[in-house]
Amino acid sequence: MTDLLKELTMAKGIPAHEGNVRDIMKKHMQDFAEISYDNIGSIIGKKTGSSDEPIIMAAGHMDEIGFIVSEITKEGYIKFIPAGGWWGHVVLSQQFEIITNDKKTLRGVVGSKPPHILEKEERKKVVKIKDMYLDIGVNDKEEAKEKGVKTGDMIVPYIEYTPLANPKYLLAKAFDDRAGAAVVVDVMKKLKDTDHPNTYCGVGTVQEEVGLRGATTAANTIEPDIGIALDVTIAHDYPGGSNDTELGKGPCIMVYDSSMVGHVGLRKFAEDIAEKNDIPYQLTHLKRGGTDAGKIHIAGSGSPSIAICLPCRYLHSHTSVIHQDDYDNTVRLVTQMIQELDAETVETITYG
C-alpha cells in the first residue's frame, strides 16, 4: 500500500493533465477489472461480483492542485494562474516543476523578497498570486522558450514522498487526492478473490479541484445505486486546533459539506459496518469545500452518497501529512461496505 501511495503522489497531474495518474491506476486495476473511460478522461474499473446490481461507485480524484503557465516575461520569468485553491502564503519561495509539451521537466522557485527590503506595510499582506513569478534560471524570454516553456504548460509542486520520524506518518504532495485514488485501487485488489453481491466501479475522476467535473461525467456514465467519494479532509490536531479530527483515529465520515449533505441512511450503514468490524472512524464536516460525492448523488435520478475521507494535515499546500493506519482502515471500511451492499440493503438505505 505504501508503494502505491508513493507512486501515485510522485506522479504529476493537475486538472486536465491527469494522464500519468490514470496510467498508474490502469496498471494496478487491469488484471482485476474491466477498464473503461468517460469522455473527459476519468478511468472506471468495473468488477462484477455475484450480481450485476446494485452498482456501487467509489471515486477518488486524480488531479492535484498546481498552476498553469500564463505568460513568460521579457526577463524570462514565468507567470502563472492557479489550478485549484491556493493561499498565497504557502506559495512563496517554494519549488515547482514545469512539464513542457515534450515531457521535459524544468525546476523553478517562486521568487520572494528578502525580509531586509520589505516595507512595513508589505509585511502585513499576503502576496497575491497574480503578482508572483516562477524563476527557472534563464536569461530572458527567448531562452525560456528555447527550453520548451509555453503558455498552458502544467506546473506542479516539487517534494519527495517520505515517511517521517514515526514511519506511520507519511509526507508528500498530492495526498489530495492520490490517497483516495489509491484506496480505490486497493479496495479492488481486496475484492479480487472475494465474492460481493454487486458490481463495484472503482473510479479515478478528473478535474475535481476545479468543479467536481469528472465525477459529474463518470456518474452519468455509470448510473450508480450507491456513491462513495474517497478523499482527504482537514486534520484539526495542530497547535491551537480543535482536535475534532485527528491523524491515526480512523477515516472521517463526512456529515455535510458545501456540495452535499451526506445521506443519513448510508452514513448509518457505514457507521454500523465500522463498529461491527472494530474499525475506528470519525465524524466530520466542512463549512467550505466539497467532494466528488456532491456530483455523484445528483447524477441521473440520484443515488445515496457519502464521502469517506482520510484526515490530512496542511491541505492545499506543497506538504501534506497522513497516517498509515487511517489509510489501512479506510481500505478495510470500504471493502467491507462493498461486501455487504446487496440489493435488499441498498433498497433499505434508499427508501427506508
KOLDONU-514083 format. One line per 8 residues: their letters; for each residue z negated, x negated, y of N, C-alpha, C, O. Coordinates in steps of 0.1 Angstrom, whole numbers. Example, Ala and Ser with C-alpha at 12.3 -4.5 7.8 and 13.67 -1.06 7.14 Angstrom:
2
AS> -78 -132 -57 -78 -123 -45 -78 -132 -33 -85 -142 -33 | -71 -128 -22 -71 -137 -11 -79 -129 0 -80 -134 11
//
This chain:
352
MTDLLKEL> 0 -8 -12 0 0 0 0 -9 12 7 -5 22 | -8 -19 12 -8 -28 24 5 -35 26 9 -36 38 | 12 -39 16 25 -45 17 35 -35 23 43 -39 32 | 35 -23 20 43 -13 25 40 -11 40 49 -10 48 | 27 -10 44 24 -9 58 29 -21 66 34 -19 77 | 27 -33 61 32 -44 68 47 -44 70 52 -46 81 | 55 -40 59 69 -39 60 74 -29 70 83 -32 78 | 67 -18 70 71 -7 80 67 -10 94 75 -8 103
TMAKGIPA> 55 -15 96 51 -18 110 59 -29 116 61 -29 128 | 63 -39 108 71 -50 114 85 -47 117 92 -54 124 | 90 -35 111 104 -31 114 104 -26 128 94 -22 134 | 116 -27 134 118 -24 148 126 -11 149 137 -9 143 | 121 -1 156 127 12 157 121 21 167 112 28 164 | 127 21 179 123 31 189 131 44 187 139 44 179 | 128 55 195 135 67 193 151 64 194 156 58 203 | 158 70 184 172 69 183 177 56 177 189 53 176
HEGNVRDI> 167 47 174 170 34 168 162 32 155 157 21 152 | 161 42 147 152 42 135 158 37 122 152 37 112 | 171 32 123 178 28 111 171 18 102 171 20 90 | 164 8 108 157 -2 100 146 4 92 144 1 80 | 139 13 98 127 20 92 133 30 81 127 30 70 | 143 37 84 149 46 74 154 38 62 152 43 50 | 159 27 63 164 19 52 152 15 43 153 15 30 | 141 12 49 129 8 41 124 20 33 120 19 22
MKKHMQDF> 123 32 40 118 44 33 128 47 22 123 51 11 | 141 46 24 150 49 13 148 40 1 148 44 -10 | 147 27 4 145 17 -7 133 21 -15 133 19 -28 | 122 26 -9 110 28 -17 110 42 -23 102 44 -32 | 118 51 -19 118 65 -24 130 68 -34 129 77 -42 | 140 60 -33 153 64 -40 152 65 -55 159 72 -62 | 142 57 -61 140 58 -75 133 70 -80 133 73 -92 | 126 77 -71 118 89 -75 123 102 -69 118 113 -73
AEISYDNI> 133 101 -60 136 113 -52 151 114 -49 158 104 -49 | 156 126 -47 169 128 -42 169 126 -27 162 133 -20 | 178 117 -22 178 113 -8 189 120 0 200 121 -5 | 185 126 11 195 132 20 190 130 34 180 124 37 | 198 135 44 195 133 58 198 145 66 207 153 62 | 192 147 77 197 157 87 207 150 95 210 138 94 | 213 157 105 224 152 112 221 143 124 230 138 131 | 208 141 127 204 131 137 196 119 131 191 111 139
GSIIGKKT> 195 118 118 190 106 112 177 107 105 173 96 99 | 171 118 104 158 119 96 162 118 81 172 123 77 | 153 111 74 155 110 60 146 119 52 135 121 55 | 152 125 41 145 135 33 145 131 19 156 130 13 | 133 128 13 132 125 -1 127 138 -8 116 142 -6 | 135 143 -17 132 156 -24 129 153 -39 137 147 -46 | 116 157 -43 112 156 -56 108 170 -61 98 176 -56 | 115 175 -71 112 188 -76 103 187 -88 105 179 -97
GSSDEPII> 92 195 -88 82 195 -99 86 205 -109 98 206 -113 | 76 212 -114 78 223 -124 85 235 -119 88 244 -126 | 86 236 -105 92 248 -99 99 244 -87 95 235 -80 | 111 251 -84 118 248 -71 110 252 -59 112 246 -48 | 102 262 -61 95 268 -49 80 269 -53 76 270 -64 | 71 268 -43 74 266 -28 79 252 -25 77 243 -33 | 84 251 -13 88 238 -8 78 233 2 74 240 12 | 73 221 -1 62 215 8 69 203 15 74 194 9
MAAGHMDE> 68 204 28 74 193 37 62 185 43 54 190 50 | 62 172 40 53 163 46 61 153 54 70 146 48 | 58 151 67 66 143 75 58 133 83 48 136 89 | 63 121 84 58 110 93 69 106 101 80 104 96 | 67 103 114 79 100 122 81 84 122 72 76 121 | 94 81 122 98 67 120 98 59 133 97 47 133 | 99 66 145 101 59 157 87 54 162 77 60 160 | 88 43 170 77 37 177 80 38 192 91 39 196
IGFIVSEI> 69 37 200 72 36 214 78 22 218 75 12 212 | 86 22 228 92 10 233 99 12 246 95 21 254 | 109 5 248 117 6 261 132 5 258 136 1 247 | 140 8 268 154 7 268 159 0 280 154 2 291 | 167 -10 278 173 -18 289 180 -9 298 189 -1 294 | 177 -9 311 184 0 321 192 -8 331 201 -3 337 | 188 -21 333 195 -29 343 192 -44 341 182 -47 336 | 202 -52 344 200 -67 345 201 -71 360 212 -69 366
TKEGYIKF> 191 -76 365 192 -81 379 200 -93 381 203 -100 371 | 204 -96 393 213 -108 395 206 -121 391 213 -131 388 | 193 -120 391 185 -132 387 183 -133 372 178 -143 367 | 187 -123 365 187 -123 350 174 -117 345 172 -118 333 | 166 -110 353 155 -102 348 160 -89 343 170 -83 347 | 152 -84 333 156 -71 326 147 -60 331 135 -60 329 | 153 -50 336 146 -38 340 147 -28 328 156 -29 320 | 137 -19 327 137 -10 315 131 3 318 124 5 328
IPAGGWWG> 134 13 310 128 26 310 120 29 298 124 24 287 | 110 37 298 102 40 286 109 48 276 116 58 279 | 106 45 264 110 54 252 97 58 246 92 51 236 | 91 69 250 77 72 246 67 70 257 71 64 268 | 55 73 255 45 73 266 37 59 267 31 55 257 | 38 53 278 32 41 281 23 42 294 26 50 303 | 12 34 294 3 33 305 6 19 311 5 9 304 | 8 18 324 12 6 330 3 -6 327 7 -17 325
HVVLSQQF> -10 -3 326 -20 -14 324 -17 -22 311 -20 -34 311 | -12 -15 301 -11 -22 288 2 -29 286 5 -34 275 | 11 -29 296 24 -35 295 25 -49 302 32 -57 296 | 18 -51 313 19 -63 320 15 -75 311 6 -75 303 | 23 -86 312 21 -99 305 22 -98 290 18 -107 283 | 27 -87 285 29 -86 270 43 -90 266 52 -90 274 | 43 -95 254 56 -100 248 64 -88 242 58 -80 235 | 77 -88 244 86 -78 238 98 -85 232 100 -97 235
EIITNDKK> 106 -78 224 118 -83 219 129 -73 222 128 -61 220 | 140 -79 227 153 -71 229 161 -73 217 163 -84 212 | 166 -61 211 175 -62 200 189 -59 205 191 -47 209 | 198 -68 205 211 -66 210 220 -59 200 216 -57 189 | 232 -55 205 242 -48 196 246 -56 184 248 -50 174 | 246 -69 185 249 -77 174 237 -82 166 237 -92 158 | 226 -74 168 214 -76 160 206 -89 163 197 -93 156 | 210 -96 174 203 -107 179 189 -103 185 189 -93 192
TLRGVVGS> 179 -111 182 165 -108 188 162 -118 199 163 -130 197 | 159 -113 211 156 -121 222 142 -118 227 138 -107 230 | 133 -128 226 119 -127 231 118 -127 246 125 -135 252 | 109 -120 251 106 -120 266 92 -116 269 85 -112 260 | 88 -117 281 75 -113 285 76 -105 298 84 -108 307 | 68 -95 299 68 -87 312 60 -95 322 49 -99 320 | 67 -97 333 61 -105 344 49 -99 350 48 -87 351 | 40 -107 355 28 -102 363 24 -113 373 26 -125 371
KPPHILEK> 18 -108 384 14 -117 394 0 -123 390 -8 -116 385 | -2 -136 393 -15 -142 391 -25 -135 400 -21 -131 411 | -38 -135 396 -48 -128 405 -49 -135 418 -54 -129 428 | -46 -148 419 -48 -156 431 -40 -150 443 -44 -152 454 | -28 -143 440 -20 -139 451 -20 -124 452 -12 -118 460 | -28 -117 445 -29 -102 446 -36 -98 459 -47 -103 462 | -30 -89 466 -37 -84 478 -48 -74 473 -48 -69 462 | -58 -72 482 -69 -64 478 -65 -50 473 -70 -45 463
EERKKVVK> -55 -44 480 -51 -30 476 -43 -30 463 -44 -21 455 | -36 -41 460 -29 -42 448 -38 -42 436 -35 -37 425 | -50 -48 437 -59 -49 426 -64 -35 422 -68 -34 410 | -63 -25 430 -68 -12 427 -58 -3 420 -61 8 416 | -45 -8 420 -35 1 415 -29 -3 401 -30 -15 398 | -25 7 394 -17 4 382 -3 2 386 3 10 392 | 3 -10 382 17 -12 385 26 -2 378 24 1 366 | 36 3 385 45 13 380 55 6 371 60 -4 374
IKDMYLDI> 58 13 360 68 7 350 81 5 357 88 -5 353 | 85 13 366 98 12 373 99 -1 381 109 -6 384 | 87 -7 384 86 -19 392 85 -32 383 84 -43 388 | 84 -30 370 82 -41 361 96 -47 357 106 -41 359 | 95 -59 351 107 -65 346 103 -74 334 92 -79 332 | 113 -76 325 112 -85 314 118 -98 316 130 -99 320 | 111 -109 314 116 -123 317 120 -129 303 111 -131 295 | 133 -130 301 138 -136 288 141 -151 289 146 -157 279
GVNDKEEA> 139 -156 301 141 -171 303 156 -175 304 161 -183 297 | 163 -169 313 177 -172 316 178 -175 331 169 -171 339 | 189 -181 335 191 -185 349 196 -173 358 192 -172 370 | 204 -164 352 210 -153 361 215 -142 352 214 -143 339 | 221 -132 358 227 -121 351 238 -125 341 238 -119 330 | 246 -134 345 257 -138 336 252 -144 323 257 -142 313 | 241 -153 324 236 -159 312 229 -148 303 230 -149 291 | 223 -138 310 217 -128 302 227 -120 294 226 -117 282
KEKGVKTG> 239 -117 301 250 -110 294 256 -119 283 260 -113 273 | 257 -132 285 262 -141 275 253 -141 263 258 -143 251 | 240 -139 265 231 -138 253 232 -125 246 226 -123 235 | 240 -115 252 243 -102 245 235 -91 250 236 -80 244 | 228 -92 261 220 -81 266 229 -71 273 237 -74 281 | 227 -58 270 234 -47 276 225 -36 279 215 -34 273 | 229 -28 289 222 -15 291 222 -7 279 232 -5 272 | 211 -1 275 209 7 263 203 0 251 200 6 241
DMIVPYIE> 201 -14 252 195 -21 241 181 -17 239 174 -13 249 | 177 -18 227 163 -14 223 153 -26 227 157 -38 225 | 142 -22 232 131 -32 235 119 -28 227 114 -16 228 | 113 -36 219 102 -33 210 90 -43 213 93 -54 216 | 78 -38 211 66 -47 213 67 -58 202 72 -56 191 | 62 -70 206 61 -81 196 46 -84 192 38 -87 201 | 43 -82 180 30 -86 175 31 -87 159 39 -79 153 | 23 -96 153 23 -97 139 13 -88 133 2 -87 138
YTPLANPK> 17 -82 121 7 -74 114 -3 -84 108 0 -95 103 | -16 -80 109 -27 -89 103 -39 -81 100 -43 -73 108 | -46 -84 89 -60 -79 87 -69 -86 97 -67 -97 101 | -80 -79 101 -90 -85 110 -101 -91 102 -100 -94 90 | -113 -94 109 -124 -101 102 -128 -94 89 -130 -101 79 | -130 -81 90 -132 -73 78 -117 -69 74 -111 -61 82 | -112 -73 63 -98 -71 59 -94 -56 58 -82 -53 57 | -104 -47 58 -100 -33 57 -96 -28 71 -90 -17 72
YLLAKAFD> -99 -36 81 -94 -32 95 -81 -39 97 -80 -51 97 | -70 -31 99 -57 -36 100 -51 -35 114 -52 -25 120 | -45 -46 119 -40 -47 132 -25 -48 132 -20 -56 124 | -18 -40 140 -3 -40 140 2 -32 152 -6 -25 158 | 14 -34 155 21 -24 163 26 -13 155 26 -14 142 | 29 -2 161 37 9 154 30 16 143 36 23 135 | 16 15 142 10 24 132 12 38 136 12 47 127 | 15 41 148 20 54 153 36 53 153 41 49 163
DRAGAAVV> 43 57 142 36 64 131 41 58 118 44 66 109 | 42 45 117 46 40 104 35 42 94 38 42 82 | 23 44 98 12 48 89 16 61 82 14 62 70 | 20 71 90 24 84 84 36 83 75 37 89 65 | 46 74 79 58 72 71 54 66 58 60 69 47 | 44 57 58 40 50 46 33 60 37 35 60 24 | 25 69 42 18 79 34 29 88 27 27 91 15 | 39 92 34 50 100 28 55 93 16 57 99 5
VDVMKKLK> 58 80 17 63 72 5 53 71 -6 56 73 -17 | 40 68 -2 30 65 -13 27 78 -20 23 78 -32 | 27 90 -13 25 102 -20 36 105 -30 34 109 -41 | 49 102 -26 60 103 -35 58 94 -48 60 99 -59 | 53 82 -46 50 73 -57 39 79 -66 40 78 -78 | 29 84 -60 18 90 -68 23 102 -76 17 104 -87 | 33 109 -71 38 121 -78 48 117 -89 53 126 -96 | 52 105 -90 63 100 -98 61 105 -113 71 111 -118
DTDHPNTY> 50 103 -118 48 107 -132 38 119 -133 31 121 -144 | 37 127 -123 27 138 -122 34 151 -120 44 152 -112 | 30 161 -128 36 174 -126 30 181 -113 18 179 -111 | 38 188 -106 34 195 -94 42 208 -93 54 208 -96 | 35 219 -90 42 232 -91 50 236 -79 49 248 -74 | 58 227 -74 66 230 -62 76 219 -60 78 211 -69 | 83 220 -49 92 209 -45 86 201 -33 83 208 -23 | 85 188 -35 79 180 -24 90 174 -16 99 167 -22
CGVGTVQE> 91 176 -4 100 169 5 93 159 14 86 164 24 | 94 147 11 88 136 20 98 132 30 109 127 27 | 95 133 43 104 132 54 100 121 64 88 120 67 | 109 112 67 108 104 79 116 109 90 128 109 90 | 109 114 101 116 120 112 120 110 123 113 100 124 | 130 114 131 134 106 142 129 112 155 126 124 156 | 128 104 165 126 108 179 114 117 182 115 127 190 | 103 115 174 91 122 177 85 119 190 80 128 197
EVGLRGAT> 86 107 194 79 102 207 86 108 219 81 106 230 | 98 114 218 105 119 230 107 134 228 116 139 234 | 99 141 220 100 155 219 101 161 206 106 172 204 | 96 155 195 95 161 182 109 165 177 110 176 171 | 119 158 180 132 162 178 137 162 163 142 172 158 | 134 151 156 137 151 142 130 161 134 136 166 124 | 118 164 137 110 174 130 117 187 131 117 195 122 | 123 190 143 130 203 145 142 204 136 143 214 129
TAANTIEP> 150 194 135 162 195 127 159 194 112 165 201 104 | 150 185 109 146 184 94 140 196 89 144 201 78 | 131 203 97 125 215 92 135 226 91 134 234 81 | 145 227 100 155 237 99 164 234 87 170 244 81 | 166 222 83 174 218 71 166 222 58 172 227 49 | 153 219 58 146 221 46 141 235 44 141 240 32 | 137 242 55 131 255 54 119 255 45 118 262 35 | 108 248 49 97 246 41 88 259 41 89 267 50
DIGIALDV> 80 260 30 70 271 29 57 266 35 49 274 39 | 54 253 34 42 247 40 47 234 47 55 226 42 | 41 231 59 44 219 66 31 211 68 20 216 72 | 33 198 66 22 188 68 27 177 76 36 169 72 | 22 175 89 26 163 97 16 152 94 4 155 94 | 21 140 91 13 129 89 14 119 100 25 114 103 | 3 117 107 4 109 120 -9 102 122 -17 101 112 | -11 96 133 -24 90 137 -29 98 149 -22 105 156
TIAHDYPG> -42 96 151 -49 102 163 -59 93 168 -62 82 163 | -65 97 179 -74 88 186 -87 86 179 -94 95 176 | -91 73 177 -104 70 172 -113 68 184 -110 60 193 | -124 75 184 -133 75 196 -145 66 194 -155 67 201 | -144 56 185 -156 48 182 -155 35 189 -157 24 183 | -152 35 202 -152 23 210 -164 24 220 -170 35 221 | -168 13 226 -179 14 235 -177 24 246 -167 24 253 | -187 33 247 -186 44 256 -178 56 251 -177 66 258
GSNDTELG> -173 55 239 -166 67 233 -175 77 228 -187 75 227 | -170 88 223 -178 100 219 -181 99 204 -190 106 199 | -175 90 196 -176 89 182 -173 102 175 -177 104 163 | -165 110 181 -161 123 174 -152 119 162 -153 126 151 | -144 109 163 -136 104 152 -138 89 151 -138 82 161 | -140 84 138 -143 70 136 -135 64 125 -131 71 116 | -132 51 126 -125 44 116 -134 44 103 -146 42 104 | -128 45 92 -135 44 79 -142 57 75 -148 57 64
KGPCIMVY> -141 68 83 -148 80 79 -138 91 74 -142 102 72 | -126 87 71 -117 96 65 -106 101 74 -107 100 86 | -95 107 68 -84 113 76 -89 124 84 -99 131 81 | -82 127 96 -86 137 105 -77 149 104 -65 147 105 | -83 161 102 -75 173 101 -75 179 115 -85 182 121 | -63 181 121 -61 185 135 -64 200 136 -56 208 130 | -74 204 144 -77 218 146 -66 224 156 -61 235 153 | -64 217 167 -53 221 176 -49 209 185 -57 200 187
DSSMVGHV> -37 210 190 -32 200 200 -23 208 209 -22 220 208 | -16 201 217 -7 208 227 6 213 221 13 221 228 | 8 210 209 21 215 202 18 226 192 27 234 188 | 5 228 188 3 237 177 -12 240 175 -20 230 177 | -16 252 172 -30 255 167 -28 254 152 -21 262 146 | -36 245 146 -34 243 131 -37 256 124 -46 264 127 | -29 259 113 -30 271 105 -44 271 99 -47 262 91 | -51 282 101 -65 282 97 -66 282 82 -75 276 76
GLRKFAED> -58 290 75 -58 291 61 -55 278 54 -61 274 44 | -45 271 59 -41 258 53 -51 248 56 -54 239 48 | -57 248 68 -68 239 71 -80 241 61 -86 231 56 | -83 253 59 -94 256 50 -91 251 36 -99 246 29 | -78 253 32 -74 248 19 -76 233 18 -81 227 8 | -71 226 28 -72 211 29 -87 207 28 -90 197 21 | -96 214 36 -110 210 35 -116 212 21 -123 204 16 | -112 223 15 -117 226 1 -113 215 -8 -120 211 -17
IAEKNDIP> -100 211 -7 -95 201 -16 -102 188 -14 -106 181 -24 | -105 184 -1 -112 172 2 -126 172 -4 -131 163 -10 | -133 183 -2 -147 184 -7 -148 185 -22 -157 178 -28 | -138 191 -28 -138 192 -43 -136 178 -49 -140 176 -60 | -128 170 -42 -125 157 -48 -132 145 -41 -128 134 -42 | -143 148 -34 -151 138 -27 -143 129 -18 -144 117 -18 | -134 135 -11 -125 127 -1 -131 130 13 -132 141 17 | -136 119 19 -142 121 33 -131 126 43 -119 122 41
YQLTHLKR> -135 134 52 -125 139 62 -132 142 75 -144 143 75 | -125 143 86 -130 146 99 -121 157 105 -109 158 102 | -127 165 114 -120 175 121 -118 170 135 -128 164 141 | -107 172 141 -104 167 154 -95 176 162 -89 185 157 | -93 172 175 -83 180 183 -78 171 194 -84 160 197 | -67 175 200 -62 167 212 -59 177 223 -53 187 221 | -63 174 235 -60 182 247 -46 180 251 -39 189 256 | -41 167 249 -27 164 253 -21 156 241 -28 149 234
GGTDAGKI> -8 159 239 -1 152 228 0 162 216 -8 171 214 | 10 160 208 13 168 196 18 160 185 19 148 186 | 21 167 174 27 161 162 39 168 157 42 179 163 | 46 163 147 57 170 142 54 184 137 63 192 136 | 42 186 133 38 200 129 41 210 140 43 222 137 | 41 206 152 44 215 163 58 221 162 60 233 167 | 67 214 156 81 220 154 83 225 140 90 235 138 | 76 219 131 78 224 117 73 239 115 80 247 109
HIAGSGSP> 62 242 122 56 255 120 64 267 126 62 278 122 | 74 263 135 81 274 141 96 273 137 104 280 143 | 100 265 127 114 264 123 117 276 114 108 281 106 | 129 281 115 133 293 107 123 305 110 121 308 122 | 118 311 99 109 322 101 94 317 102 85 325 102 | 92 304 102 79 298 103 73 294 90 76 300 80 | 63 285 91 56 281 79 42 276 83 40 270 93 | 31 280 75 18 275 78 19 259 78 24 253 69
SIAICLPC> 13 253 88 14 239 90 1 233 96 -6 240 103 | -2 221 92 -13 213 98 -9 199 100 2 195 95 | -16 192 108 -15 177 109 -27 171 103 -38 174 106 | -24 161 95 -34 152 89 -32 138 94 -21 132 92 | -42 133 102 -40 121 109 -50 110 106 -61 113 104 | -45 97 106 -54 86 105 -60 83 119 -53 82 128 | -74 81 119 -79 77 132 -74 63 135 -73 54 126 | -71 60 148 -64 48 152 -69 44 166 -69 52 175
RYLHSHTS> -73 31 167 -78 26 180 -65 21 188 -56 16 182 | -66 23 201 -57 17 210 -42 22 209 -33 14 209 | -41 35 207 -28 41 206 -19 39 218 -24 37 229 | -6 39 215 4 37 226 2 24 234 2 24 246 | 0 13 226 -1 0 232 6 -9 222 11 -5 211 | 6 -22 225 11 -32 215 2 -32 202 8 -34 191 | -11 -31 204 -20 -34 193 -28 -21 189 -35 -16 198 | -27 -17 177 -34 -6 172 -42 -10 159 -37 -20 152
VIHQDDYD> -53 -4 156 -61 -7 145 -64 5 137 -68 15 142 | -62 4 124 -65 15 114 -74 9 104 -76 -3 103 | -80 17 95 -88 13 84 -82 16 71 -77 27 69 | -82 7 62 -76 8 49 -81 20 41 -73 27 34 | -94 23 42 -100 34 34 -94 47 40 -92 57 32 | -92 48 53 -86 61 58 -72 63 53 -68 74 50 | -65 52 52 -51 53 47 -52 58 32 -45 67 28 | -60 51 24 -60 54 10 -65 69 8 -59 76 -1
NTVRLVTQ> -74 73 16 -79 87 14 -70 97 19 -70 109 14 | -61 94 29 -51 103 33 -41 105 22 -36 116 19 | -37 94 15 -28 95 4 -34 104 -7 -27 112 -13 | -47 101 -10 -53 109 -20 -53 124 -17 -50 133 -25 | -57 127 -4 -58 141 0 -45 148 -1 -44 159 -6 | -34 142 5 -21 149 5 -16 150 -9 -10 160 -12 | -17 140 -17 -13 141 -31 -19 152 -39 -13 160 -46 | -33 154 -37 -40 164 -43 -36 178 -38 -35 188 -46
MIQELDAE> -33 179 -25 -28 192 -20 -15 195 -26 -13 207 -30 | -6 186 -27 7 189 -33 6 194 -47 13 203 -52 | -3 188 -55 -5 191 -69 -11 205 -70 -10 211 -81 | -17 211 -60 -23 224 -61 -17 235 -53 -21 247 -53 | -6 232 -46 1 242 -38 12 249 -46 24 247 -45 | 7 258 -55 17 266 -63 20 279 -55 15 281 -44 | 29 287 -60 34 298 -53 23 308 -49 23 314 -38 | 14 310 -58 3 320 -56 -6 315 -45 -10 323 -36
TVETITYG> -9 302 -45 -18 296 -35 -11 297 -21 -17 300 -11 | 2 293 -20 9 294 -8 10 308 -2 8 310 10 | 12 318 -11 12 332 -7 -2 336 -1 -2 343 9 | -12 332 -8 -26 335 -3 -28 328 11 -34 335 20 | -24 316 12 -26 309 25 -18 316 36 -22 317 47 | -6 320 33 3 326 43 -1 340 47 -1 343 59 | -4 348 37 -7 362 40 -21 366 39 -25 378 42 | -30 357 35 -44 360 34 -48 368 22 -60 371 20
//
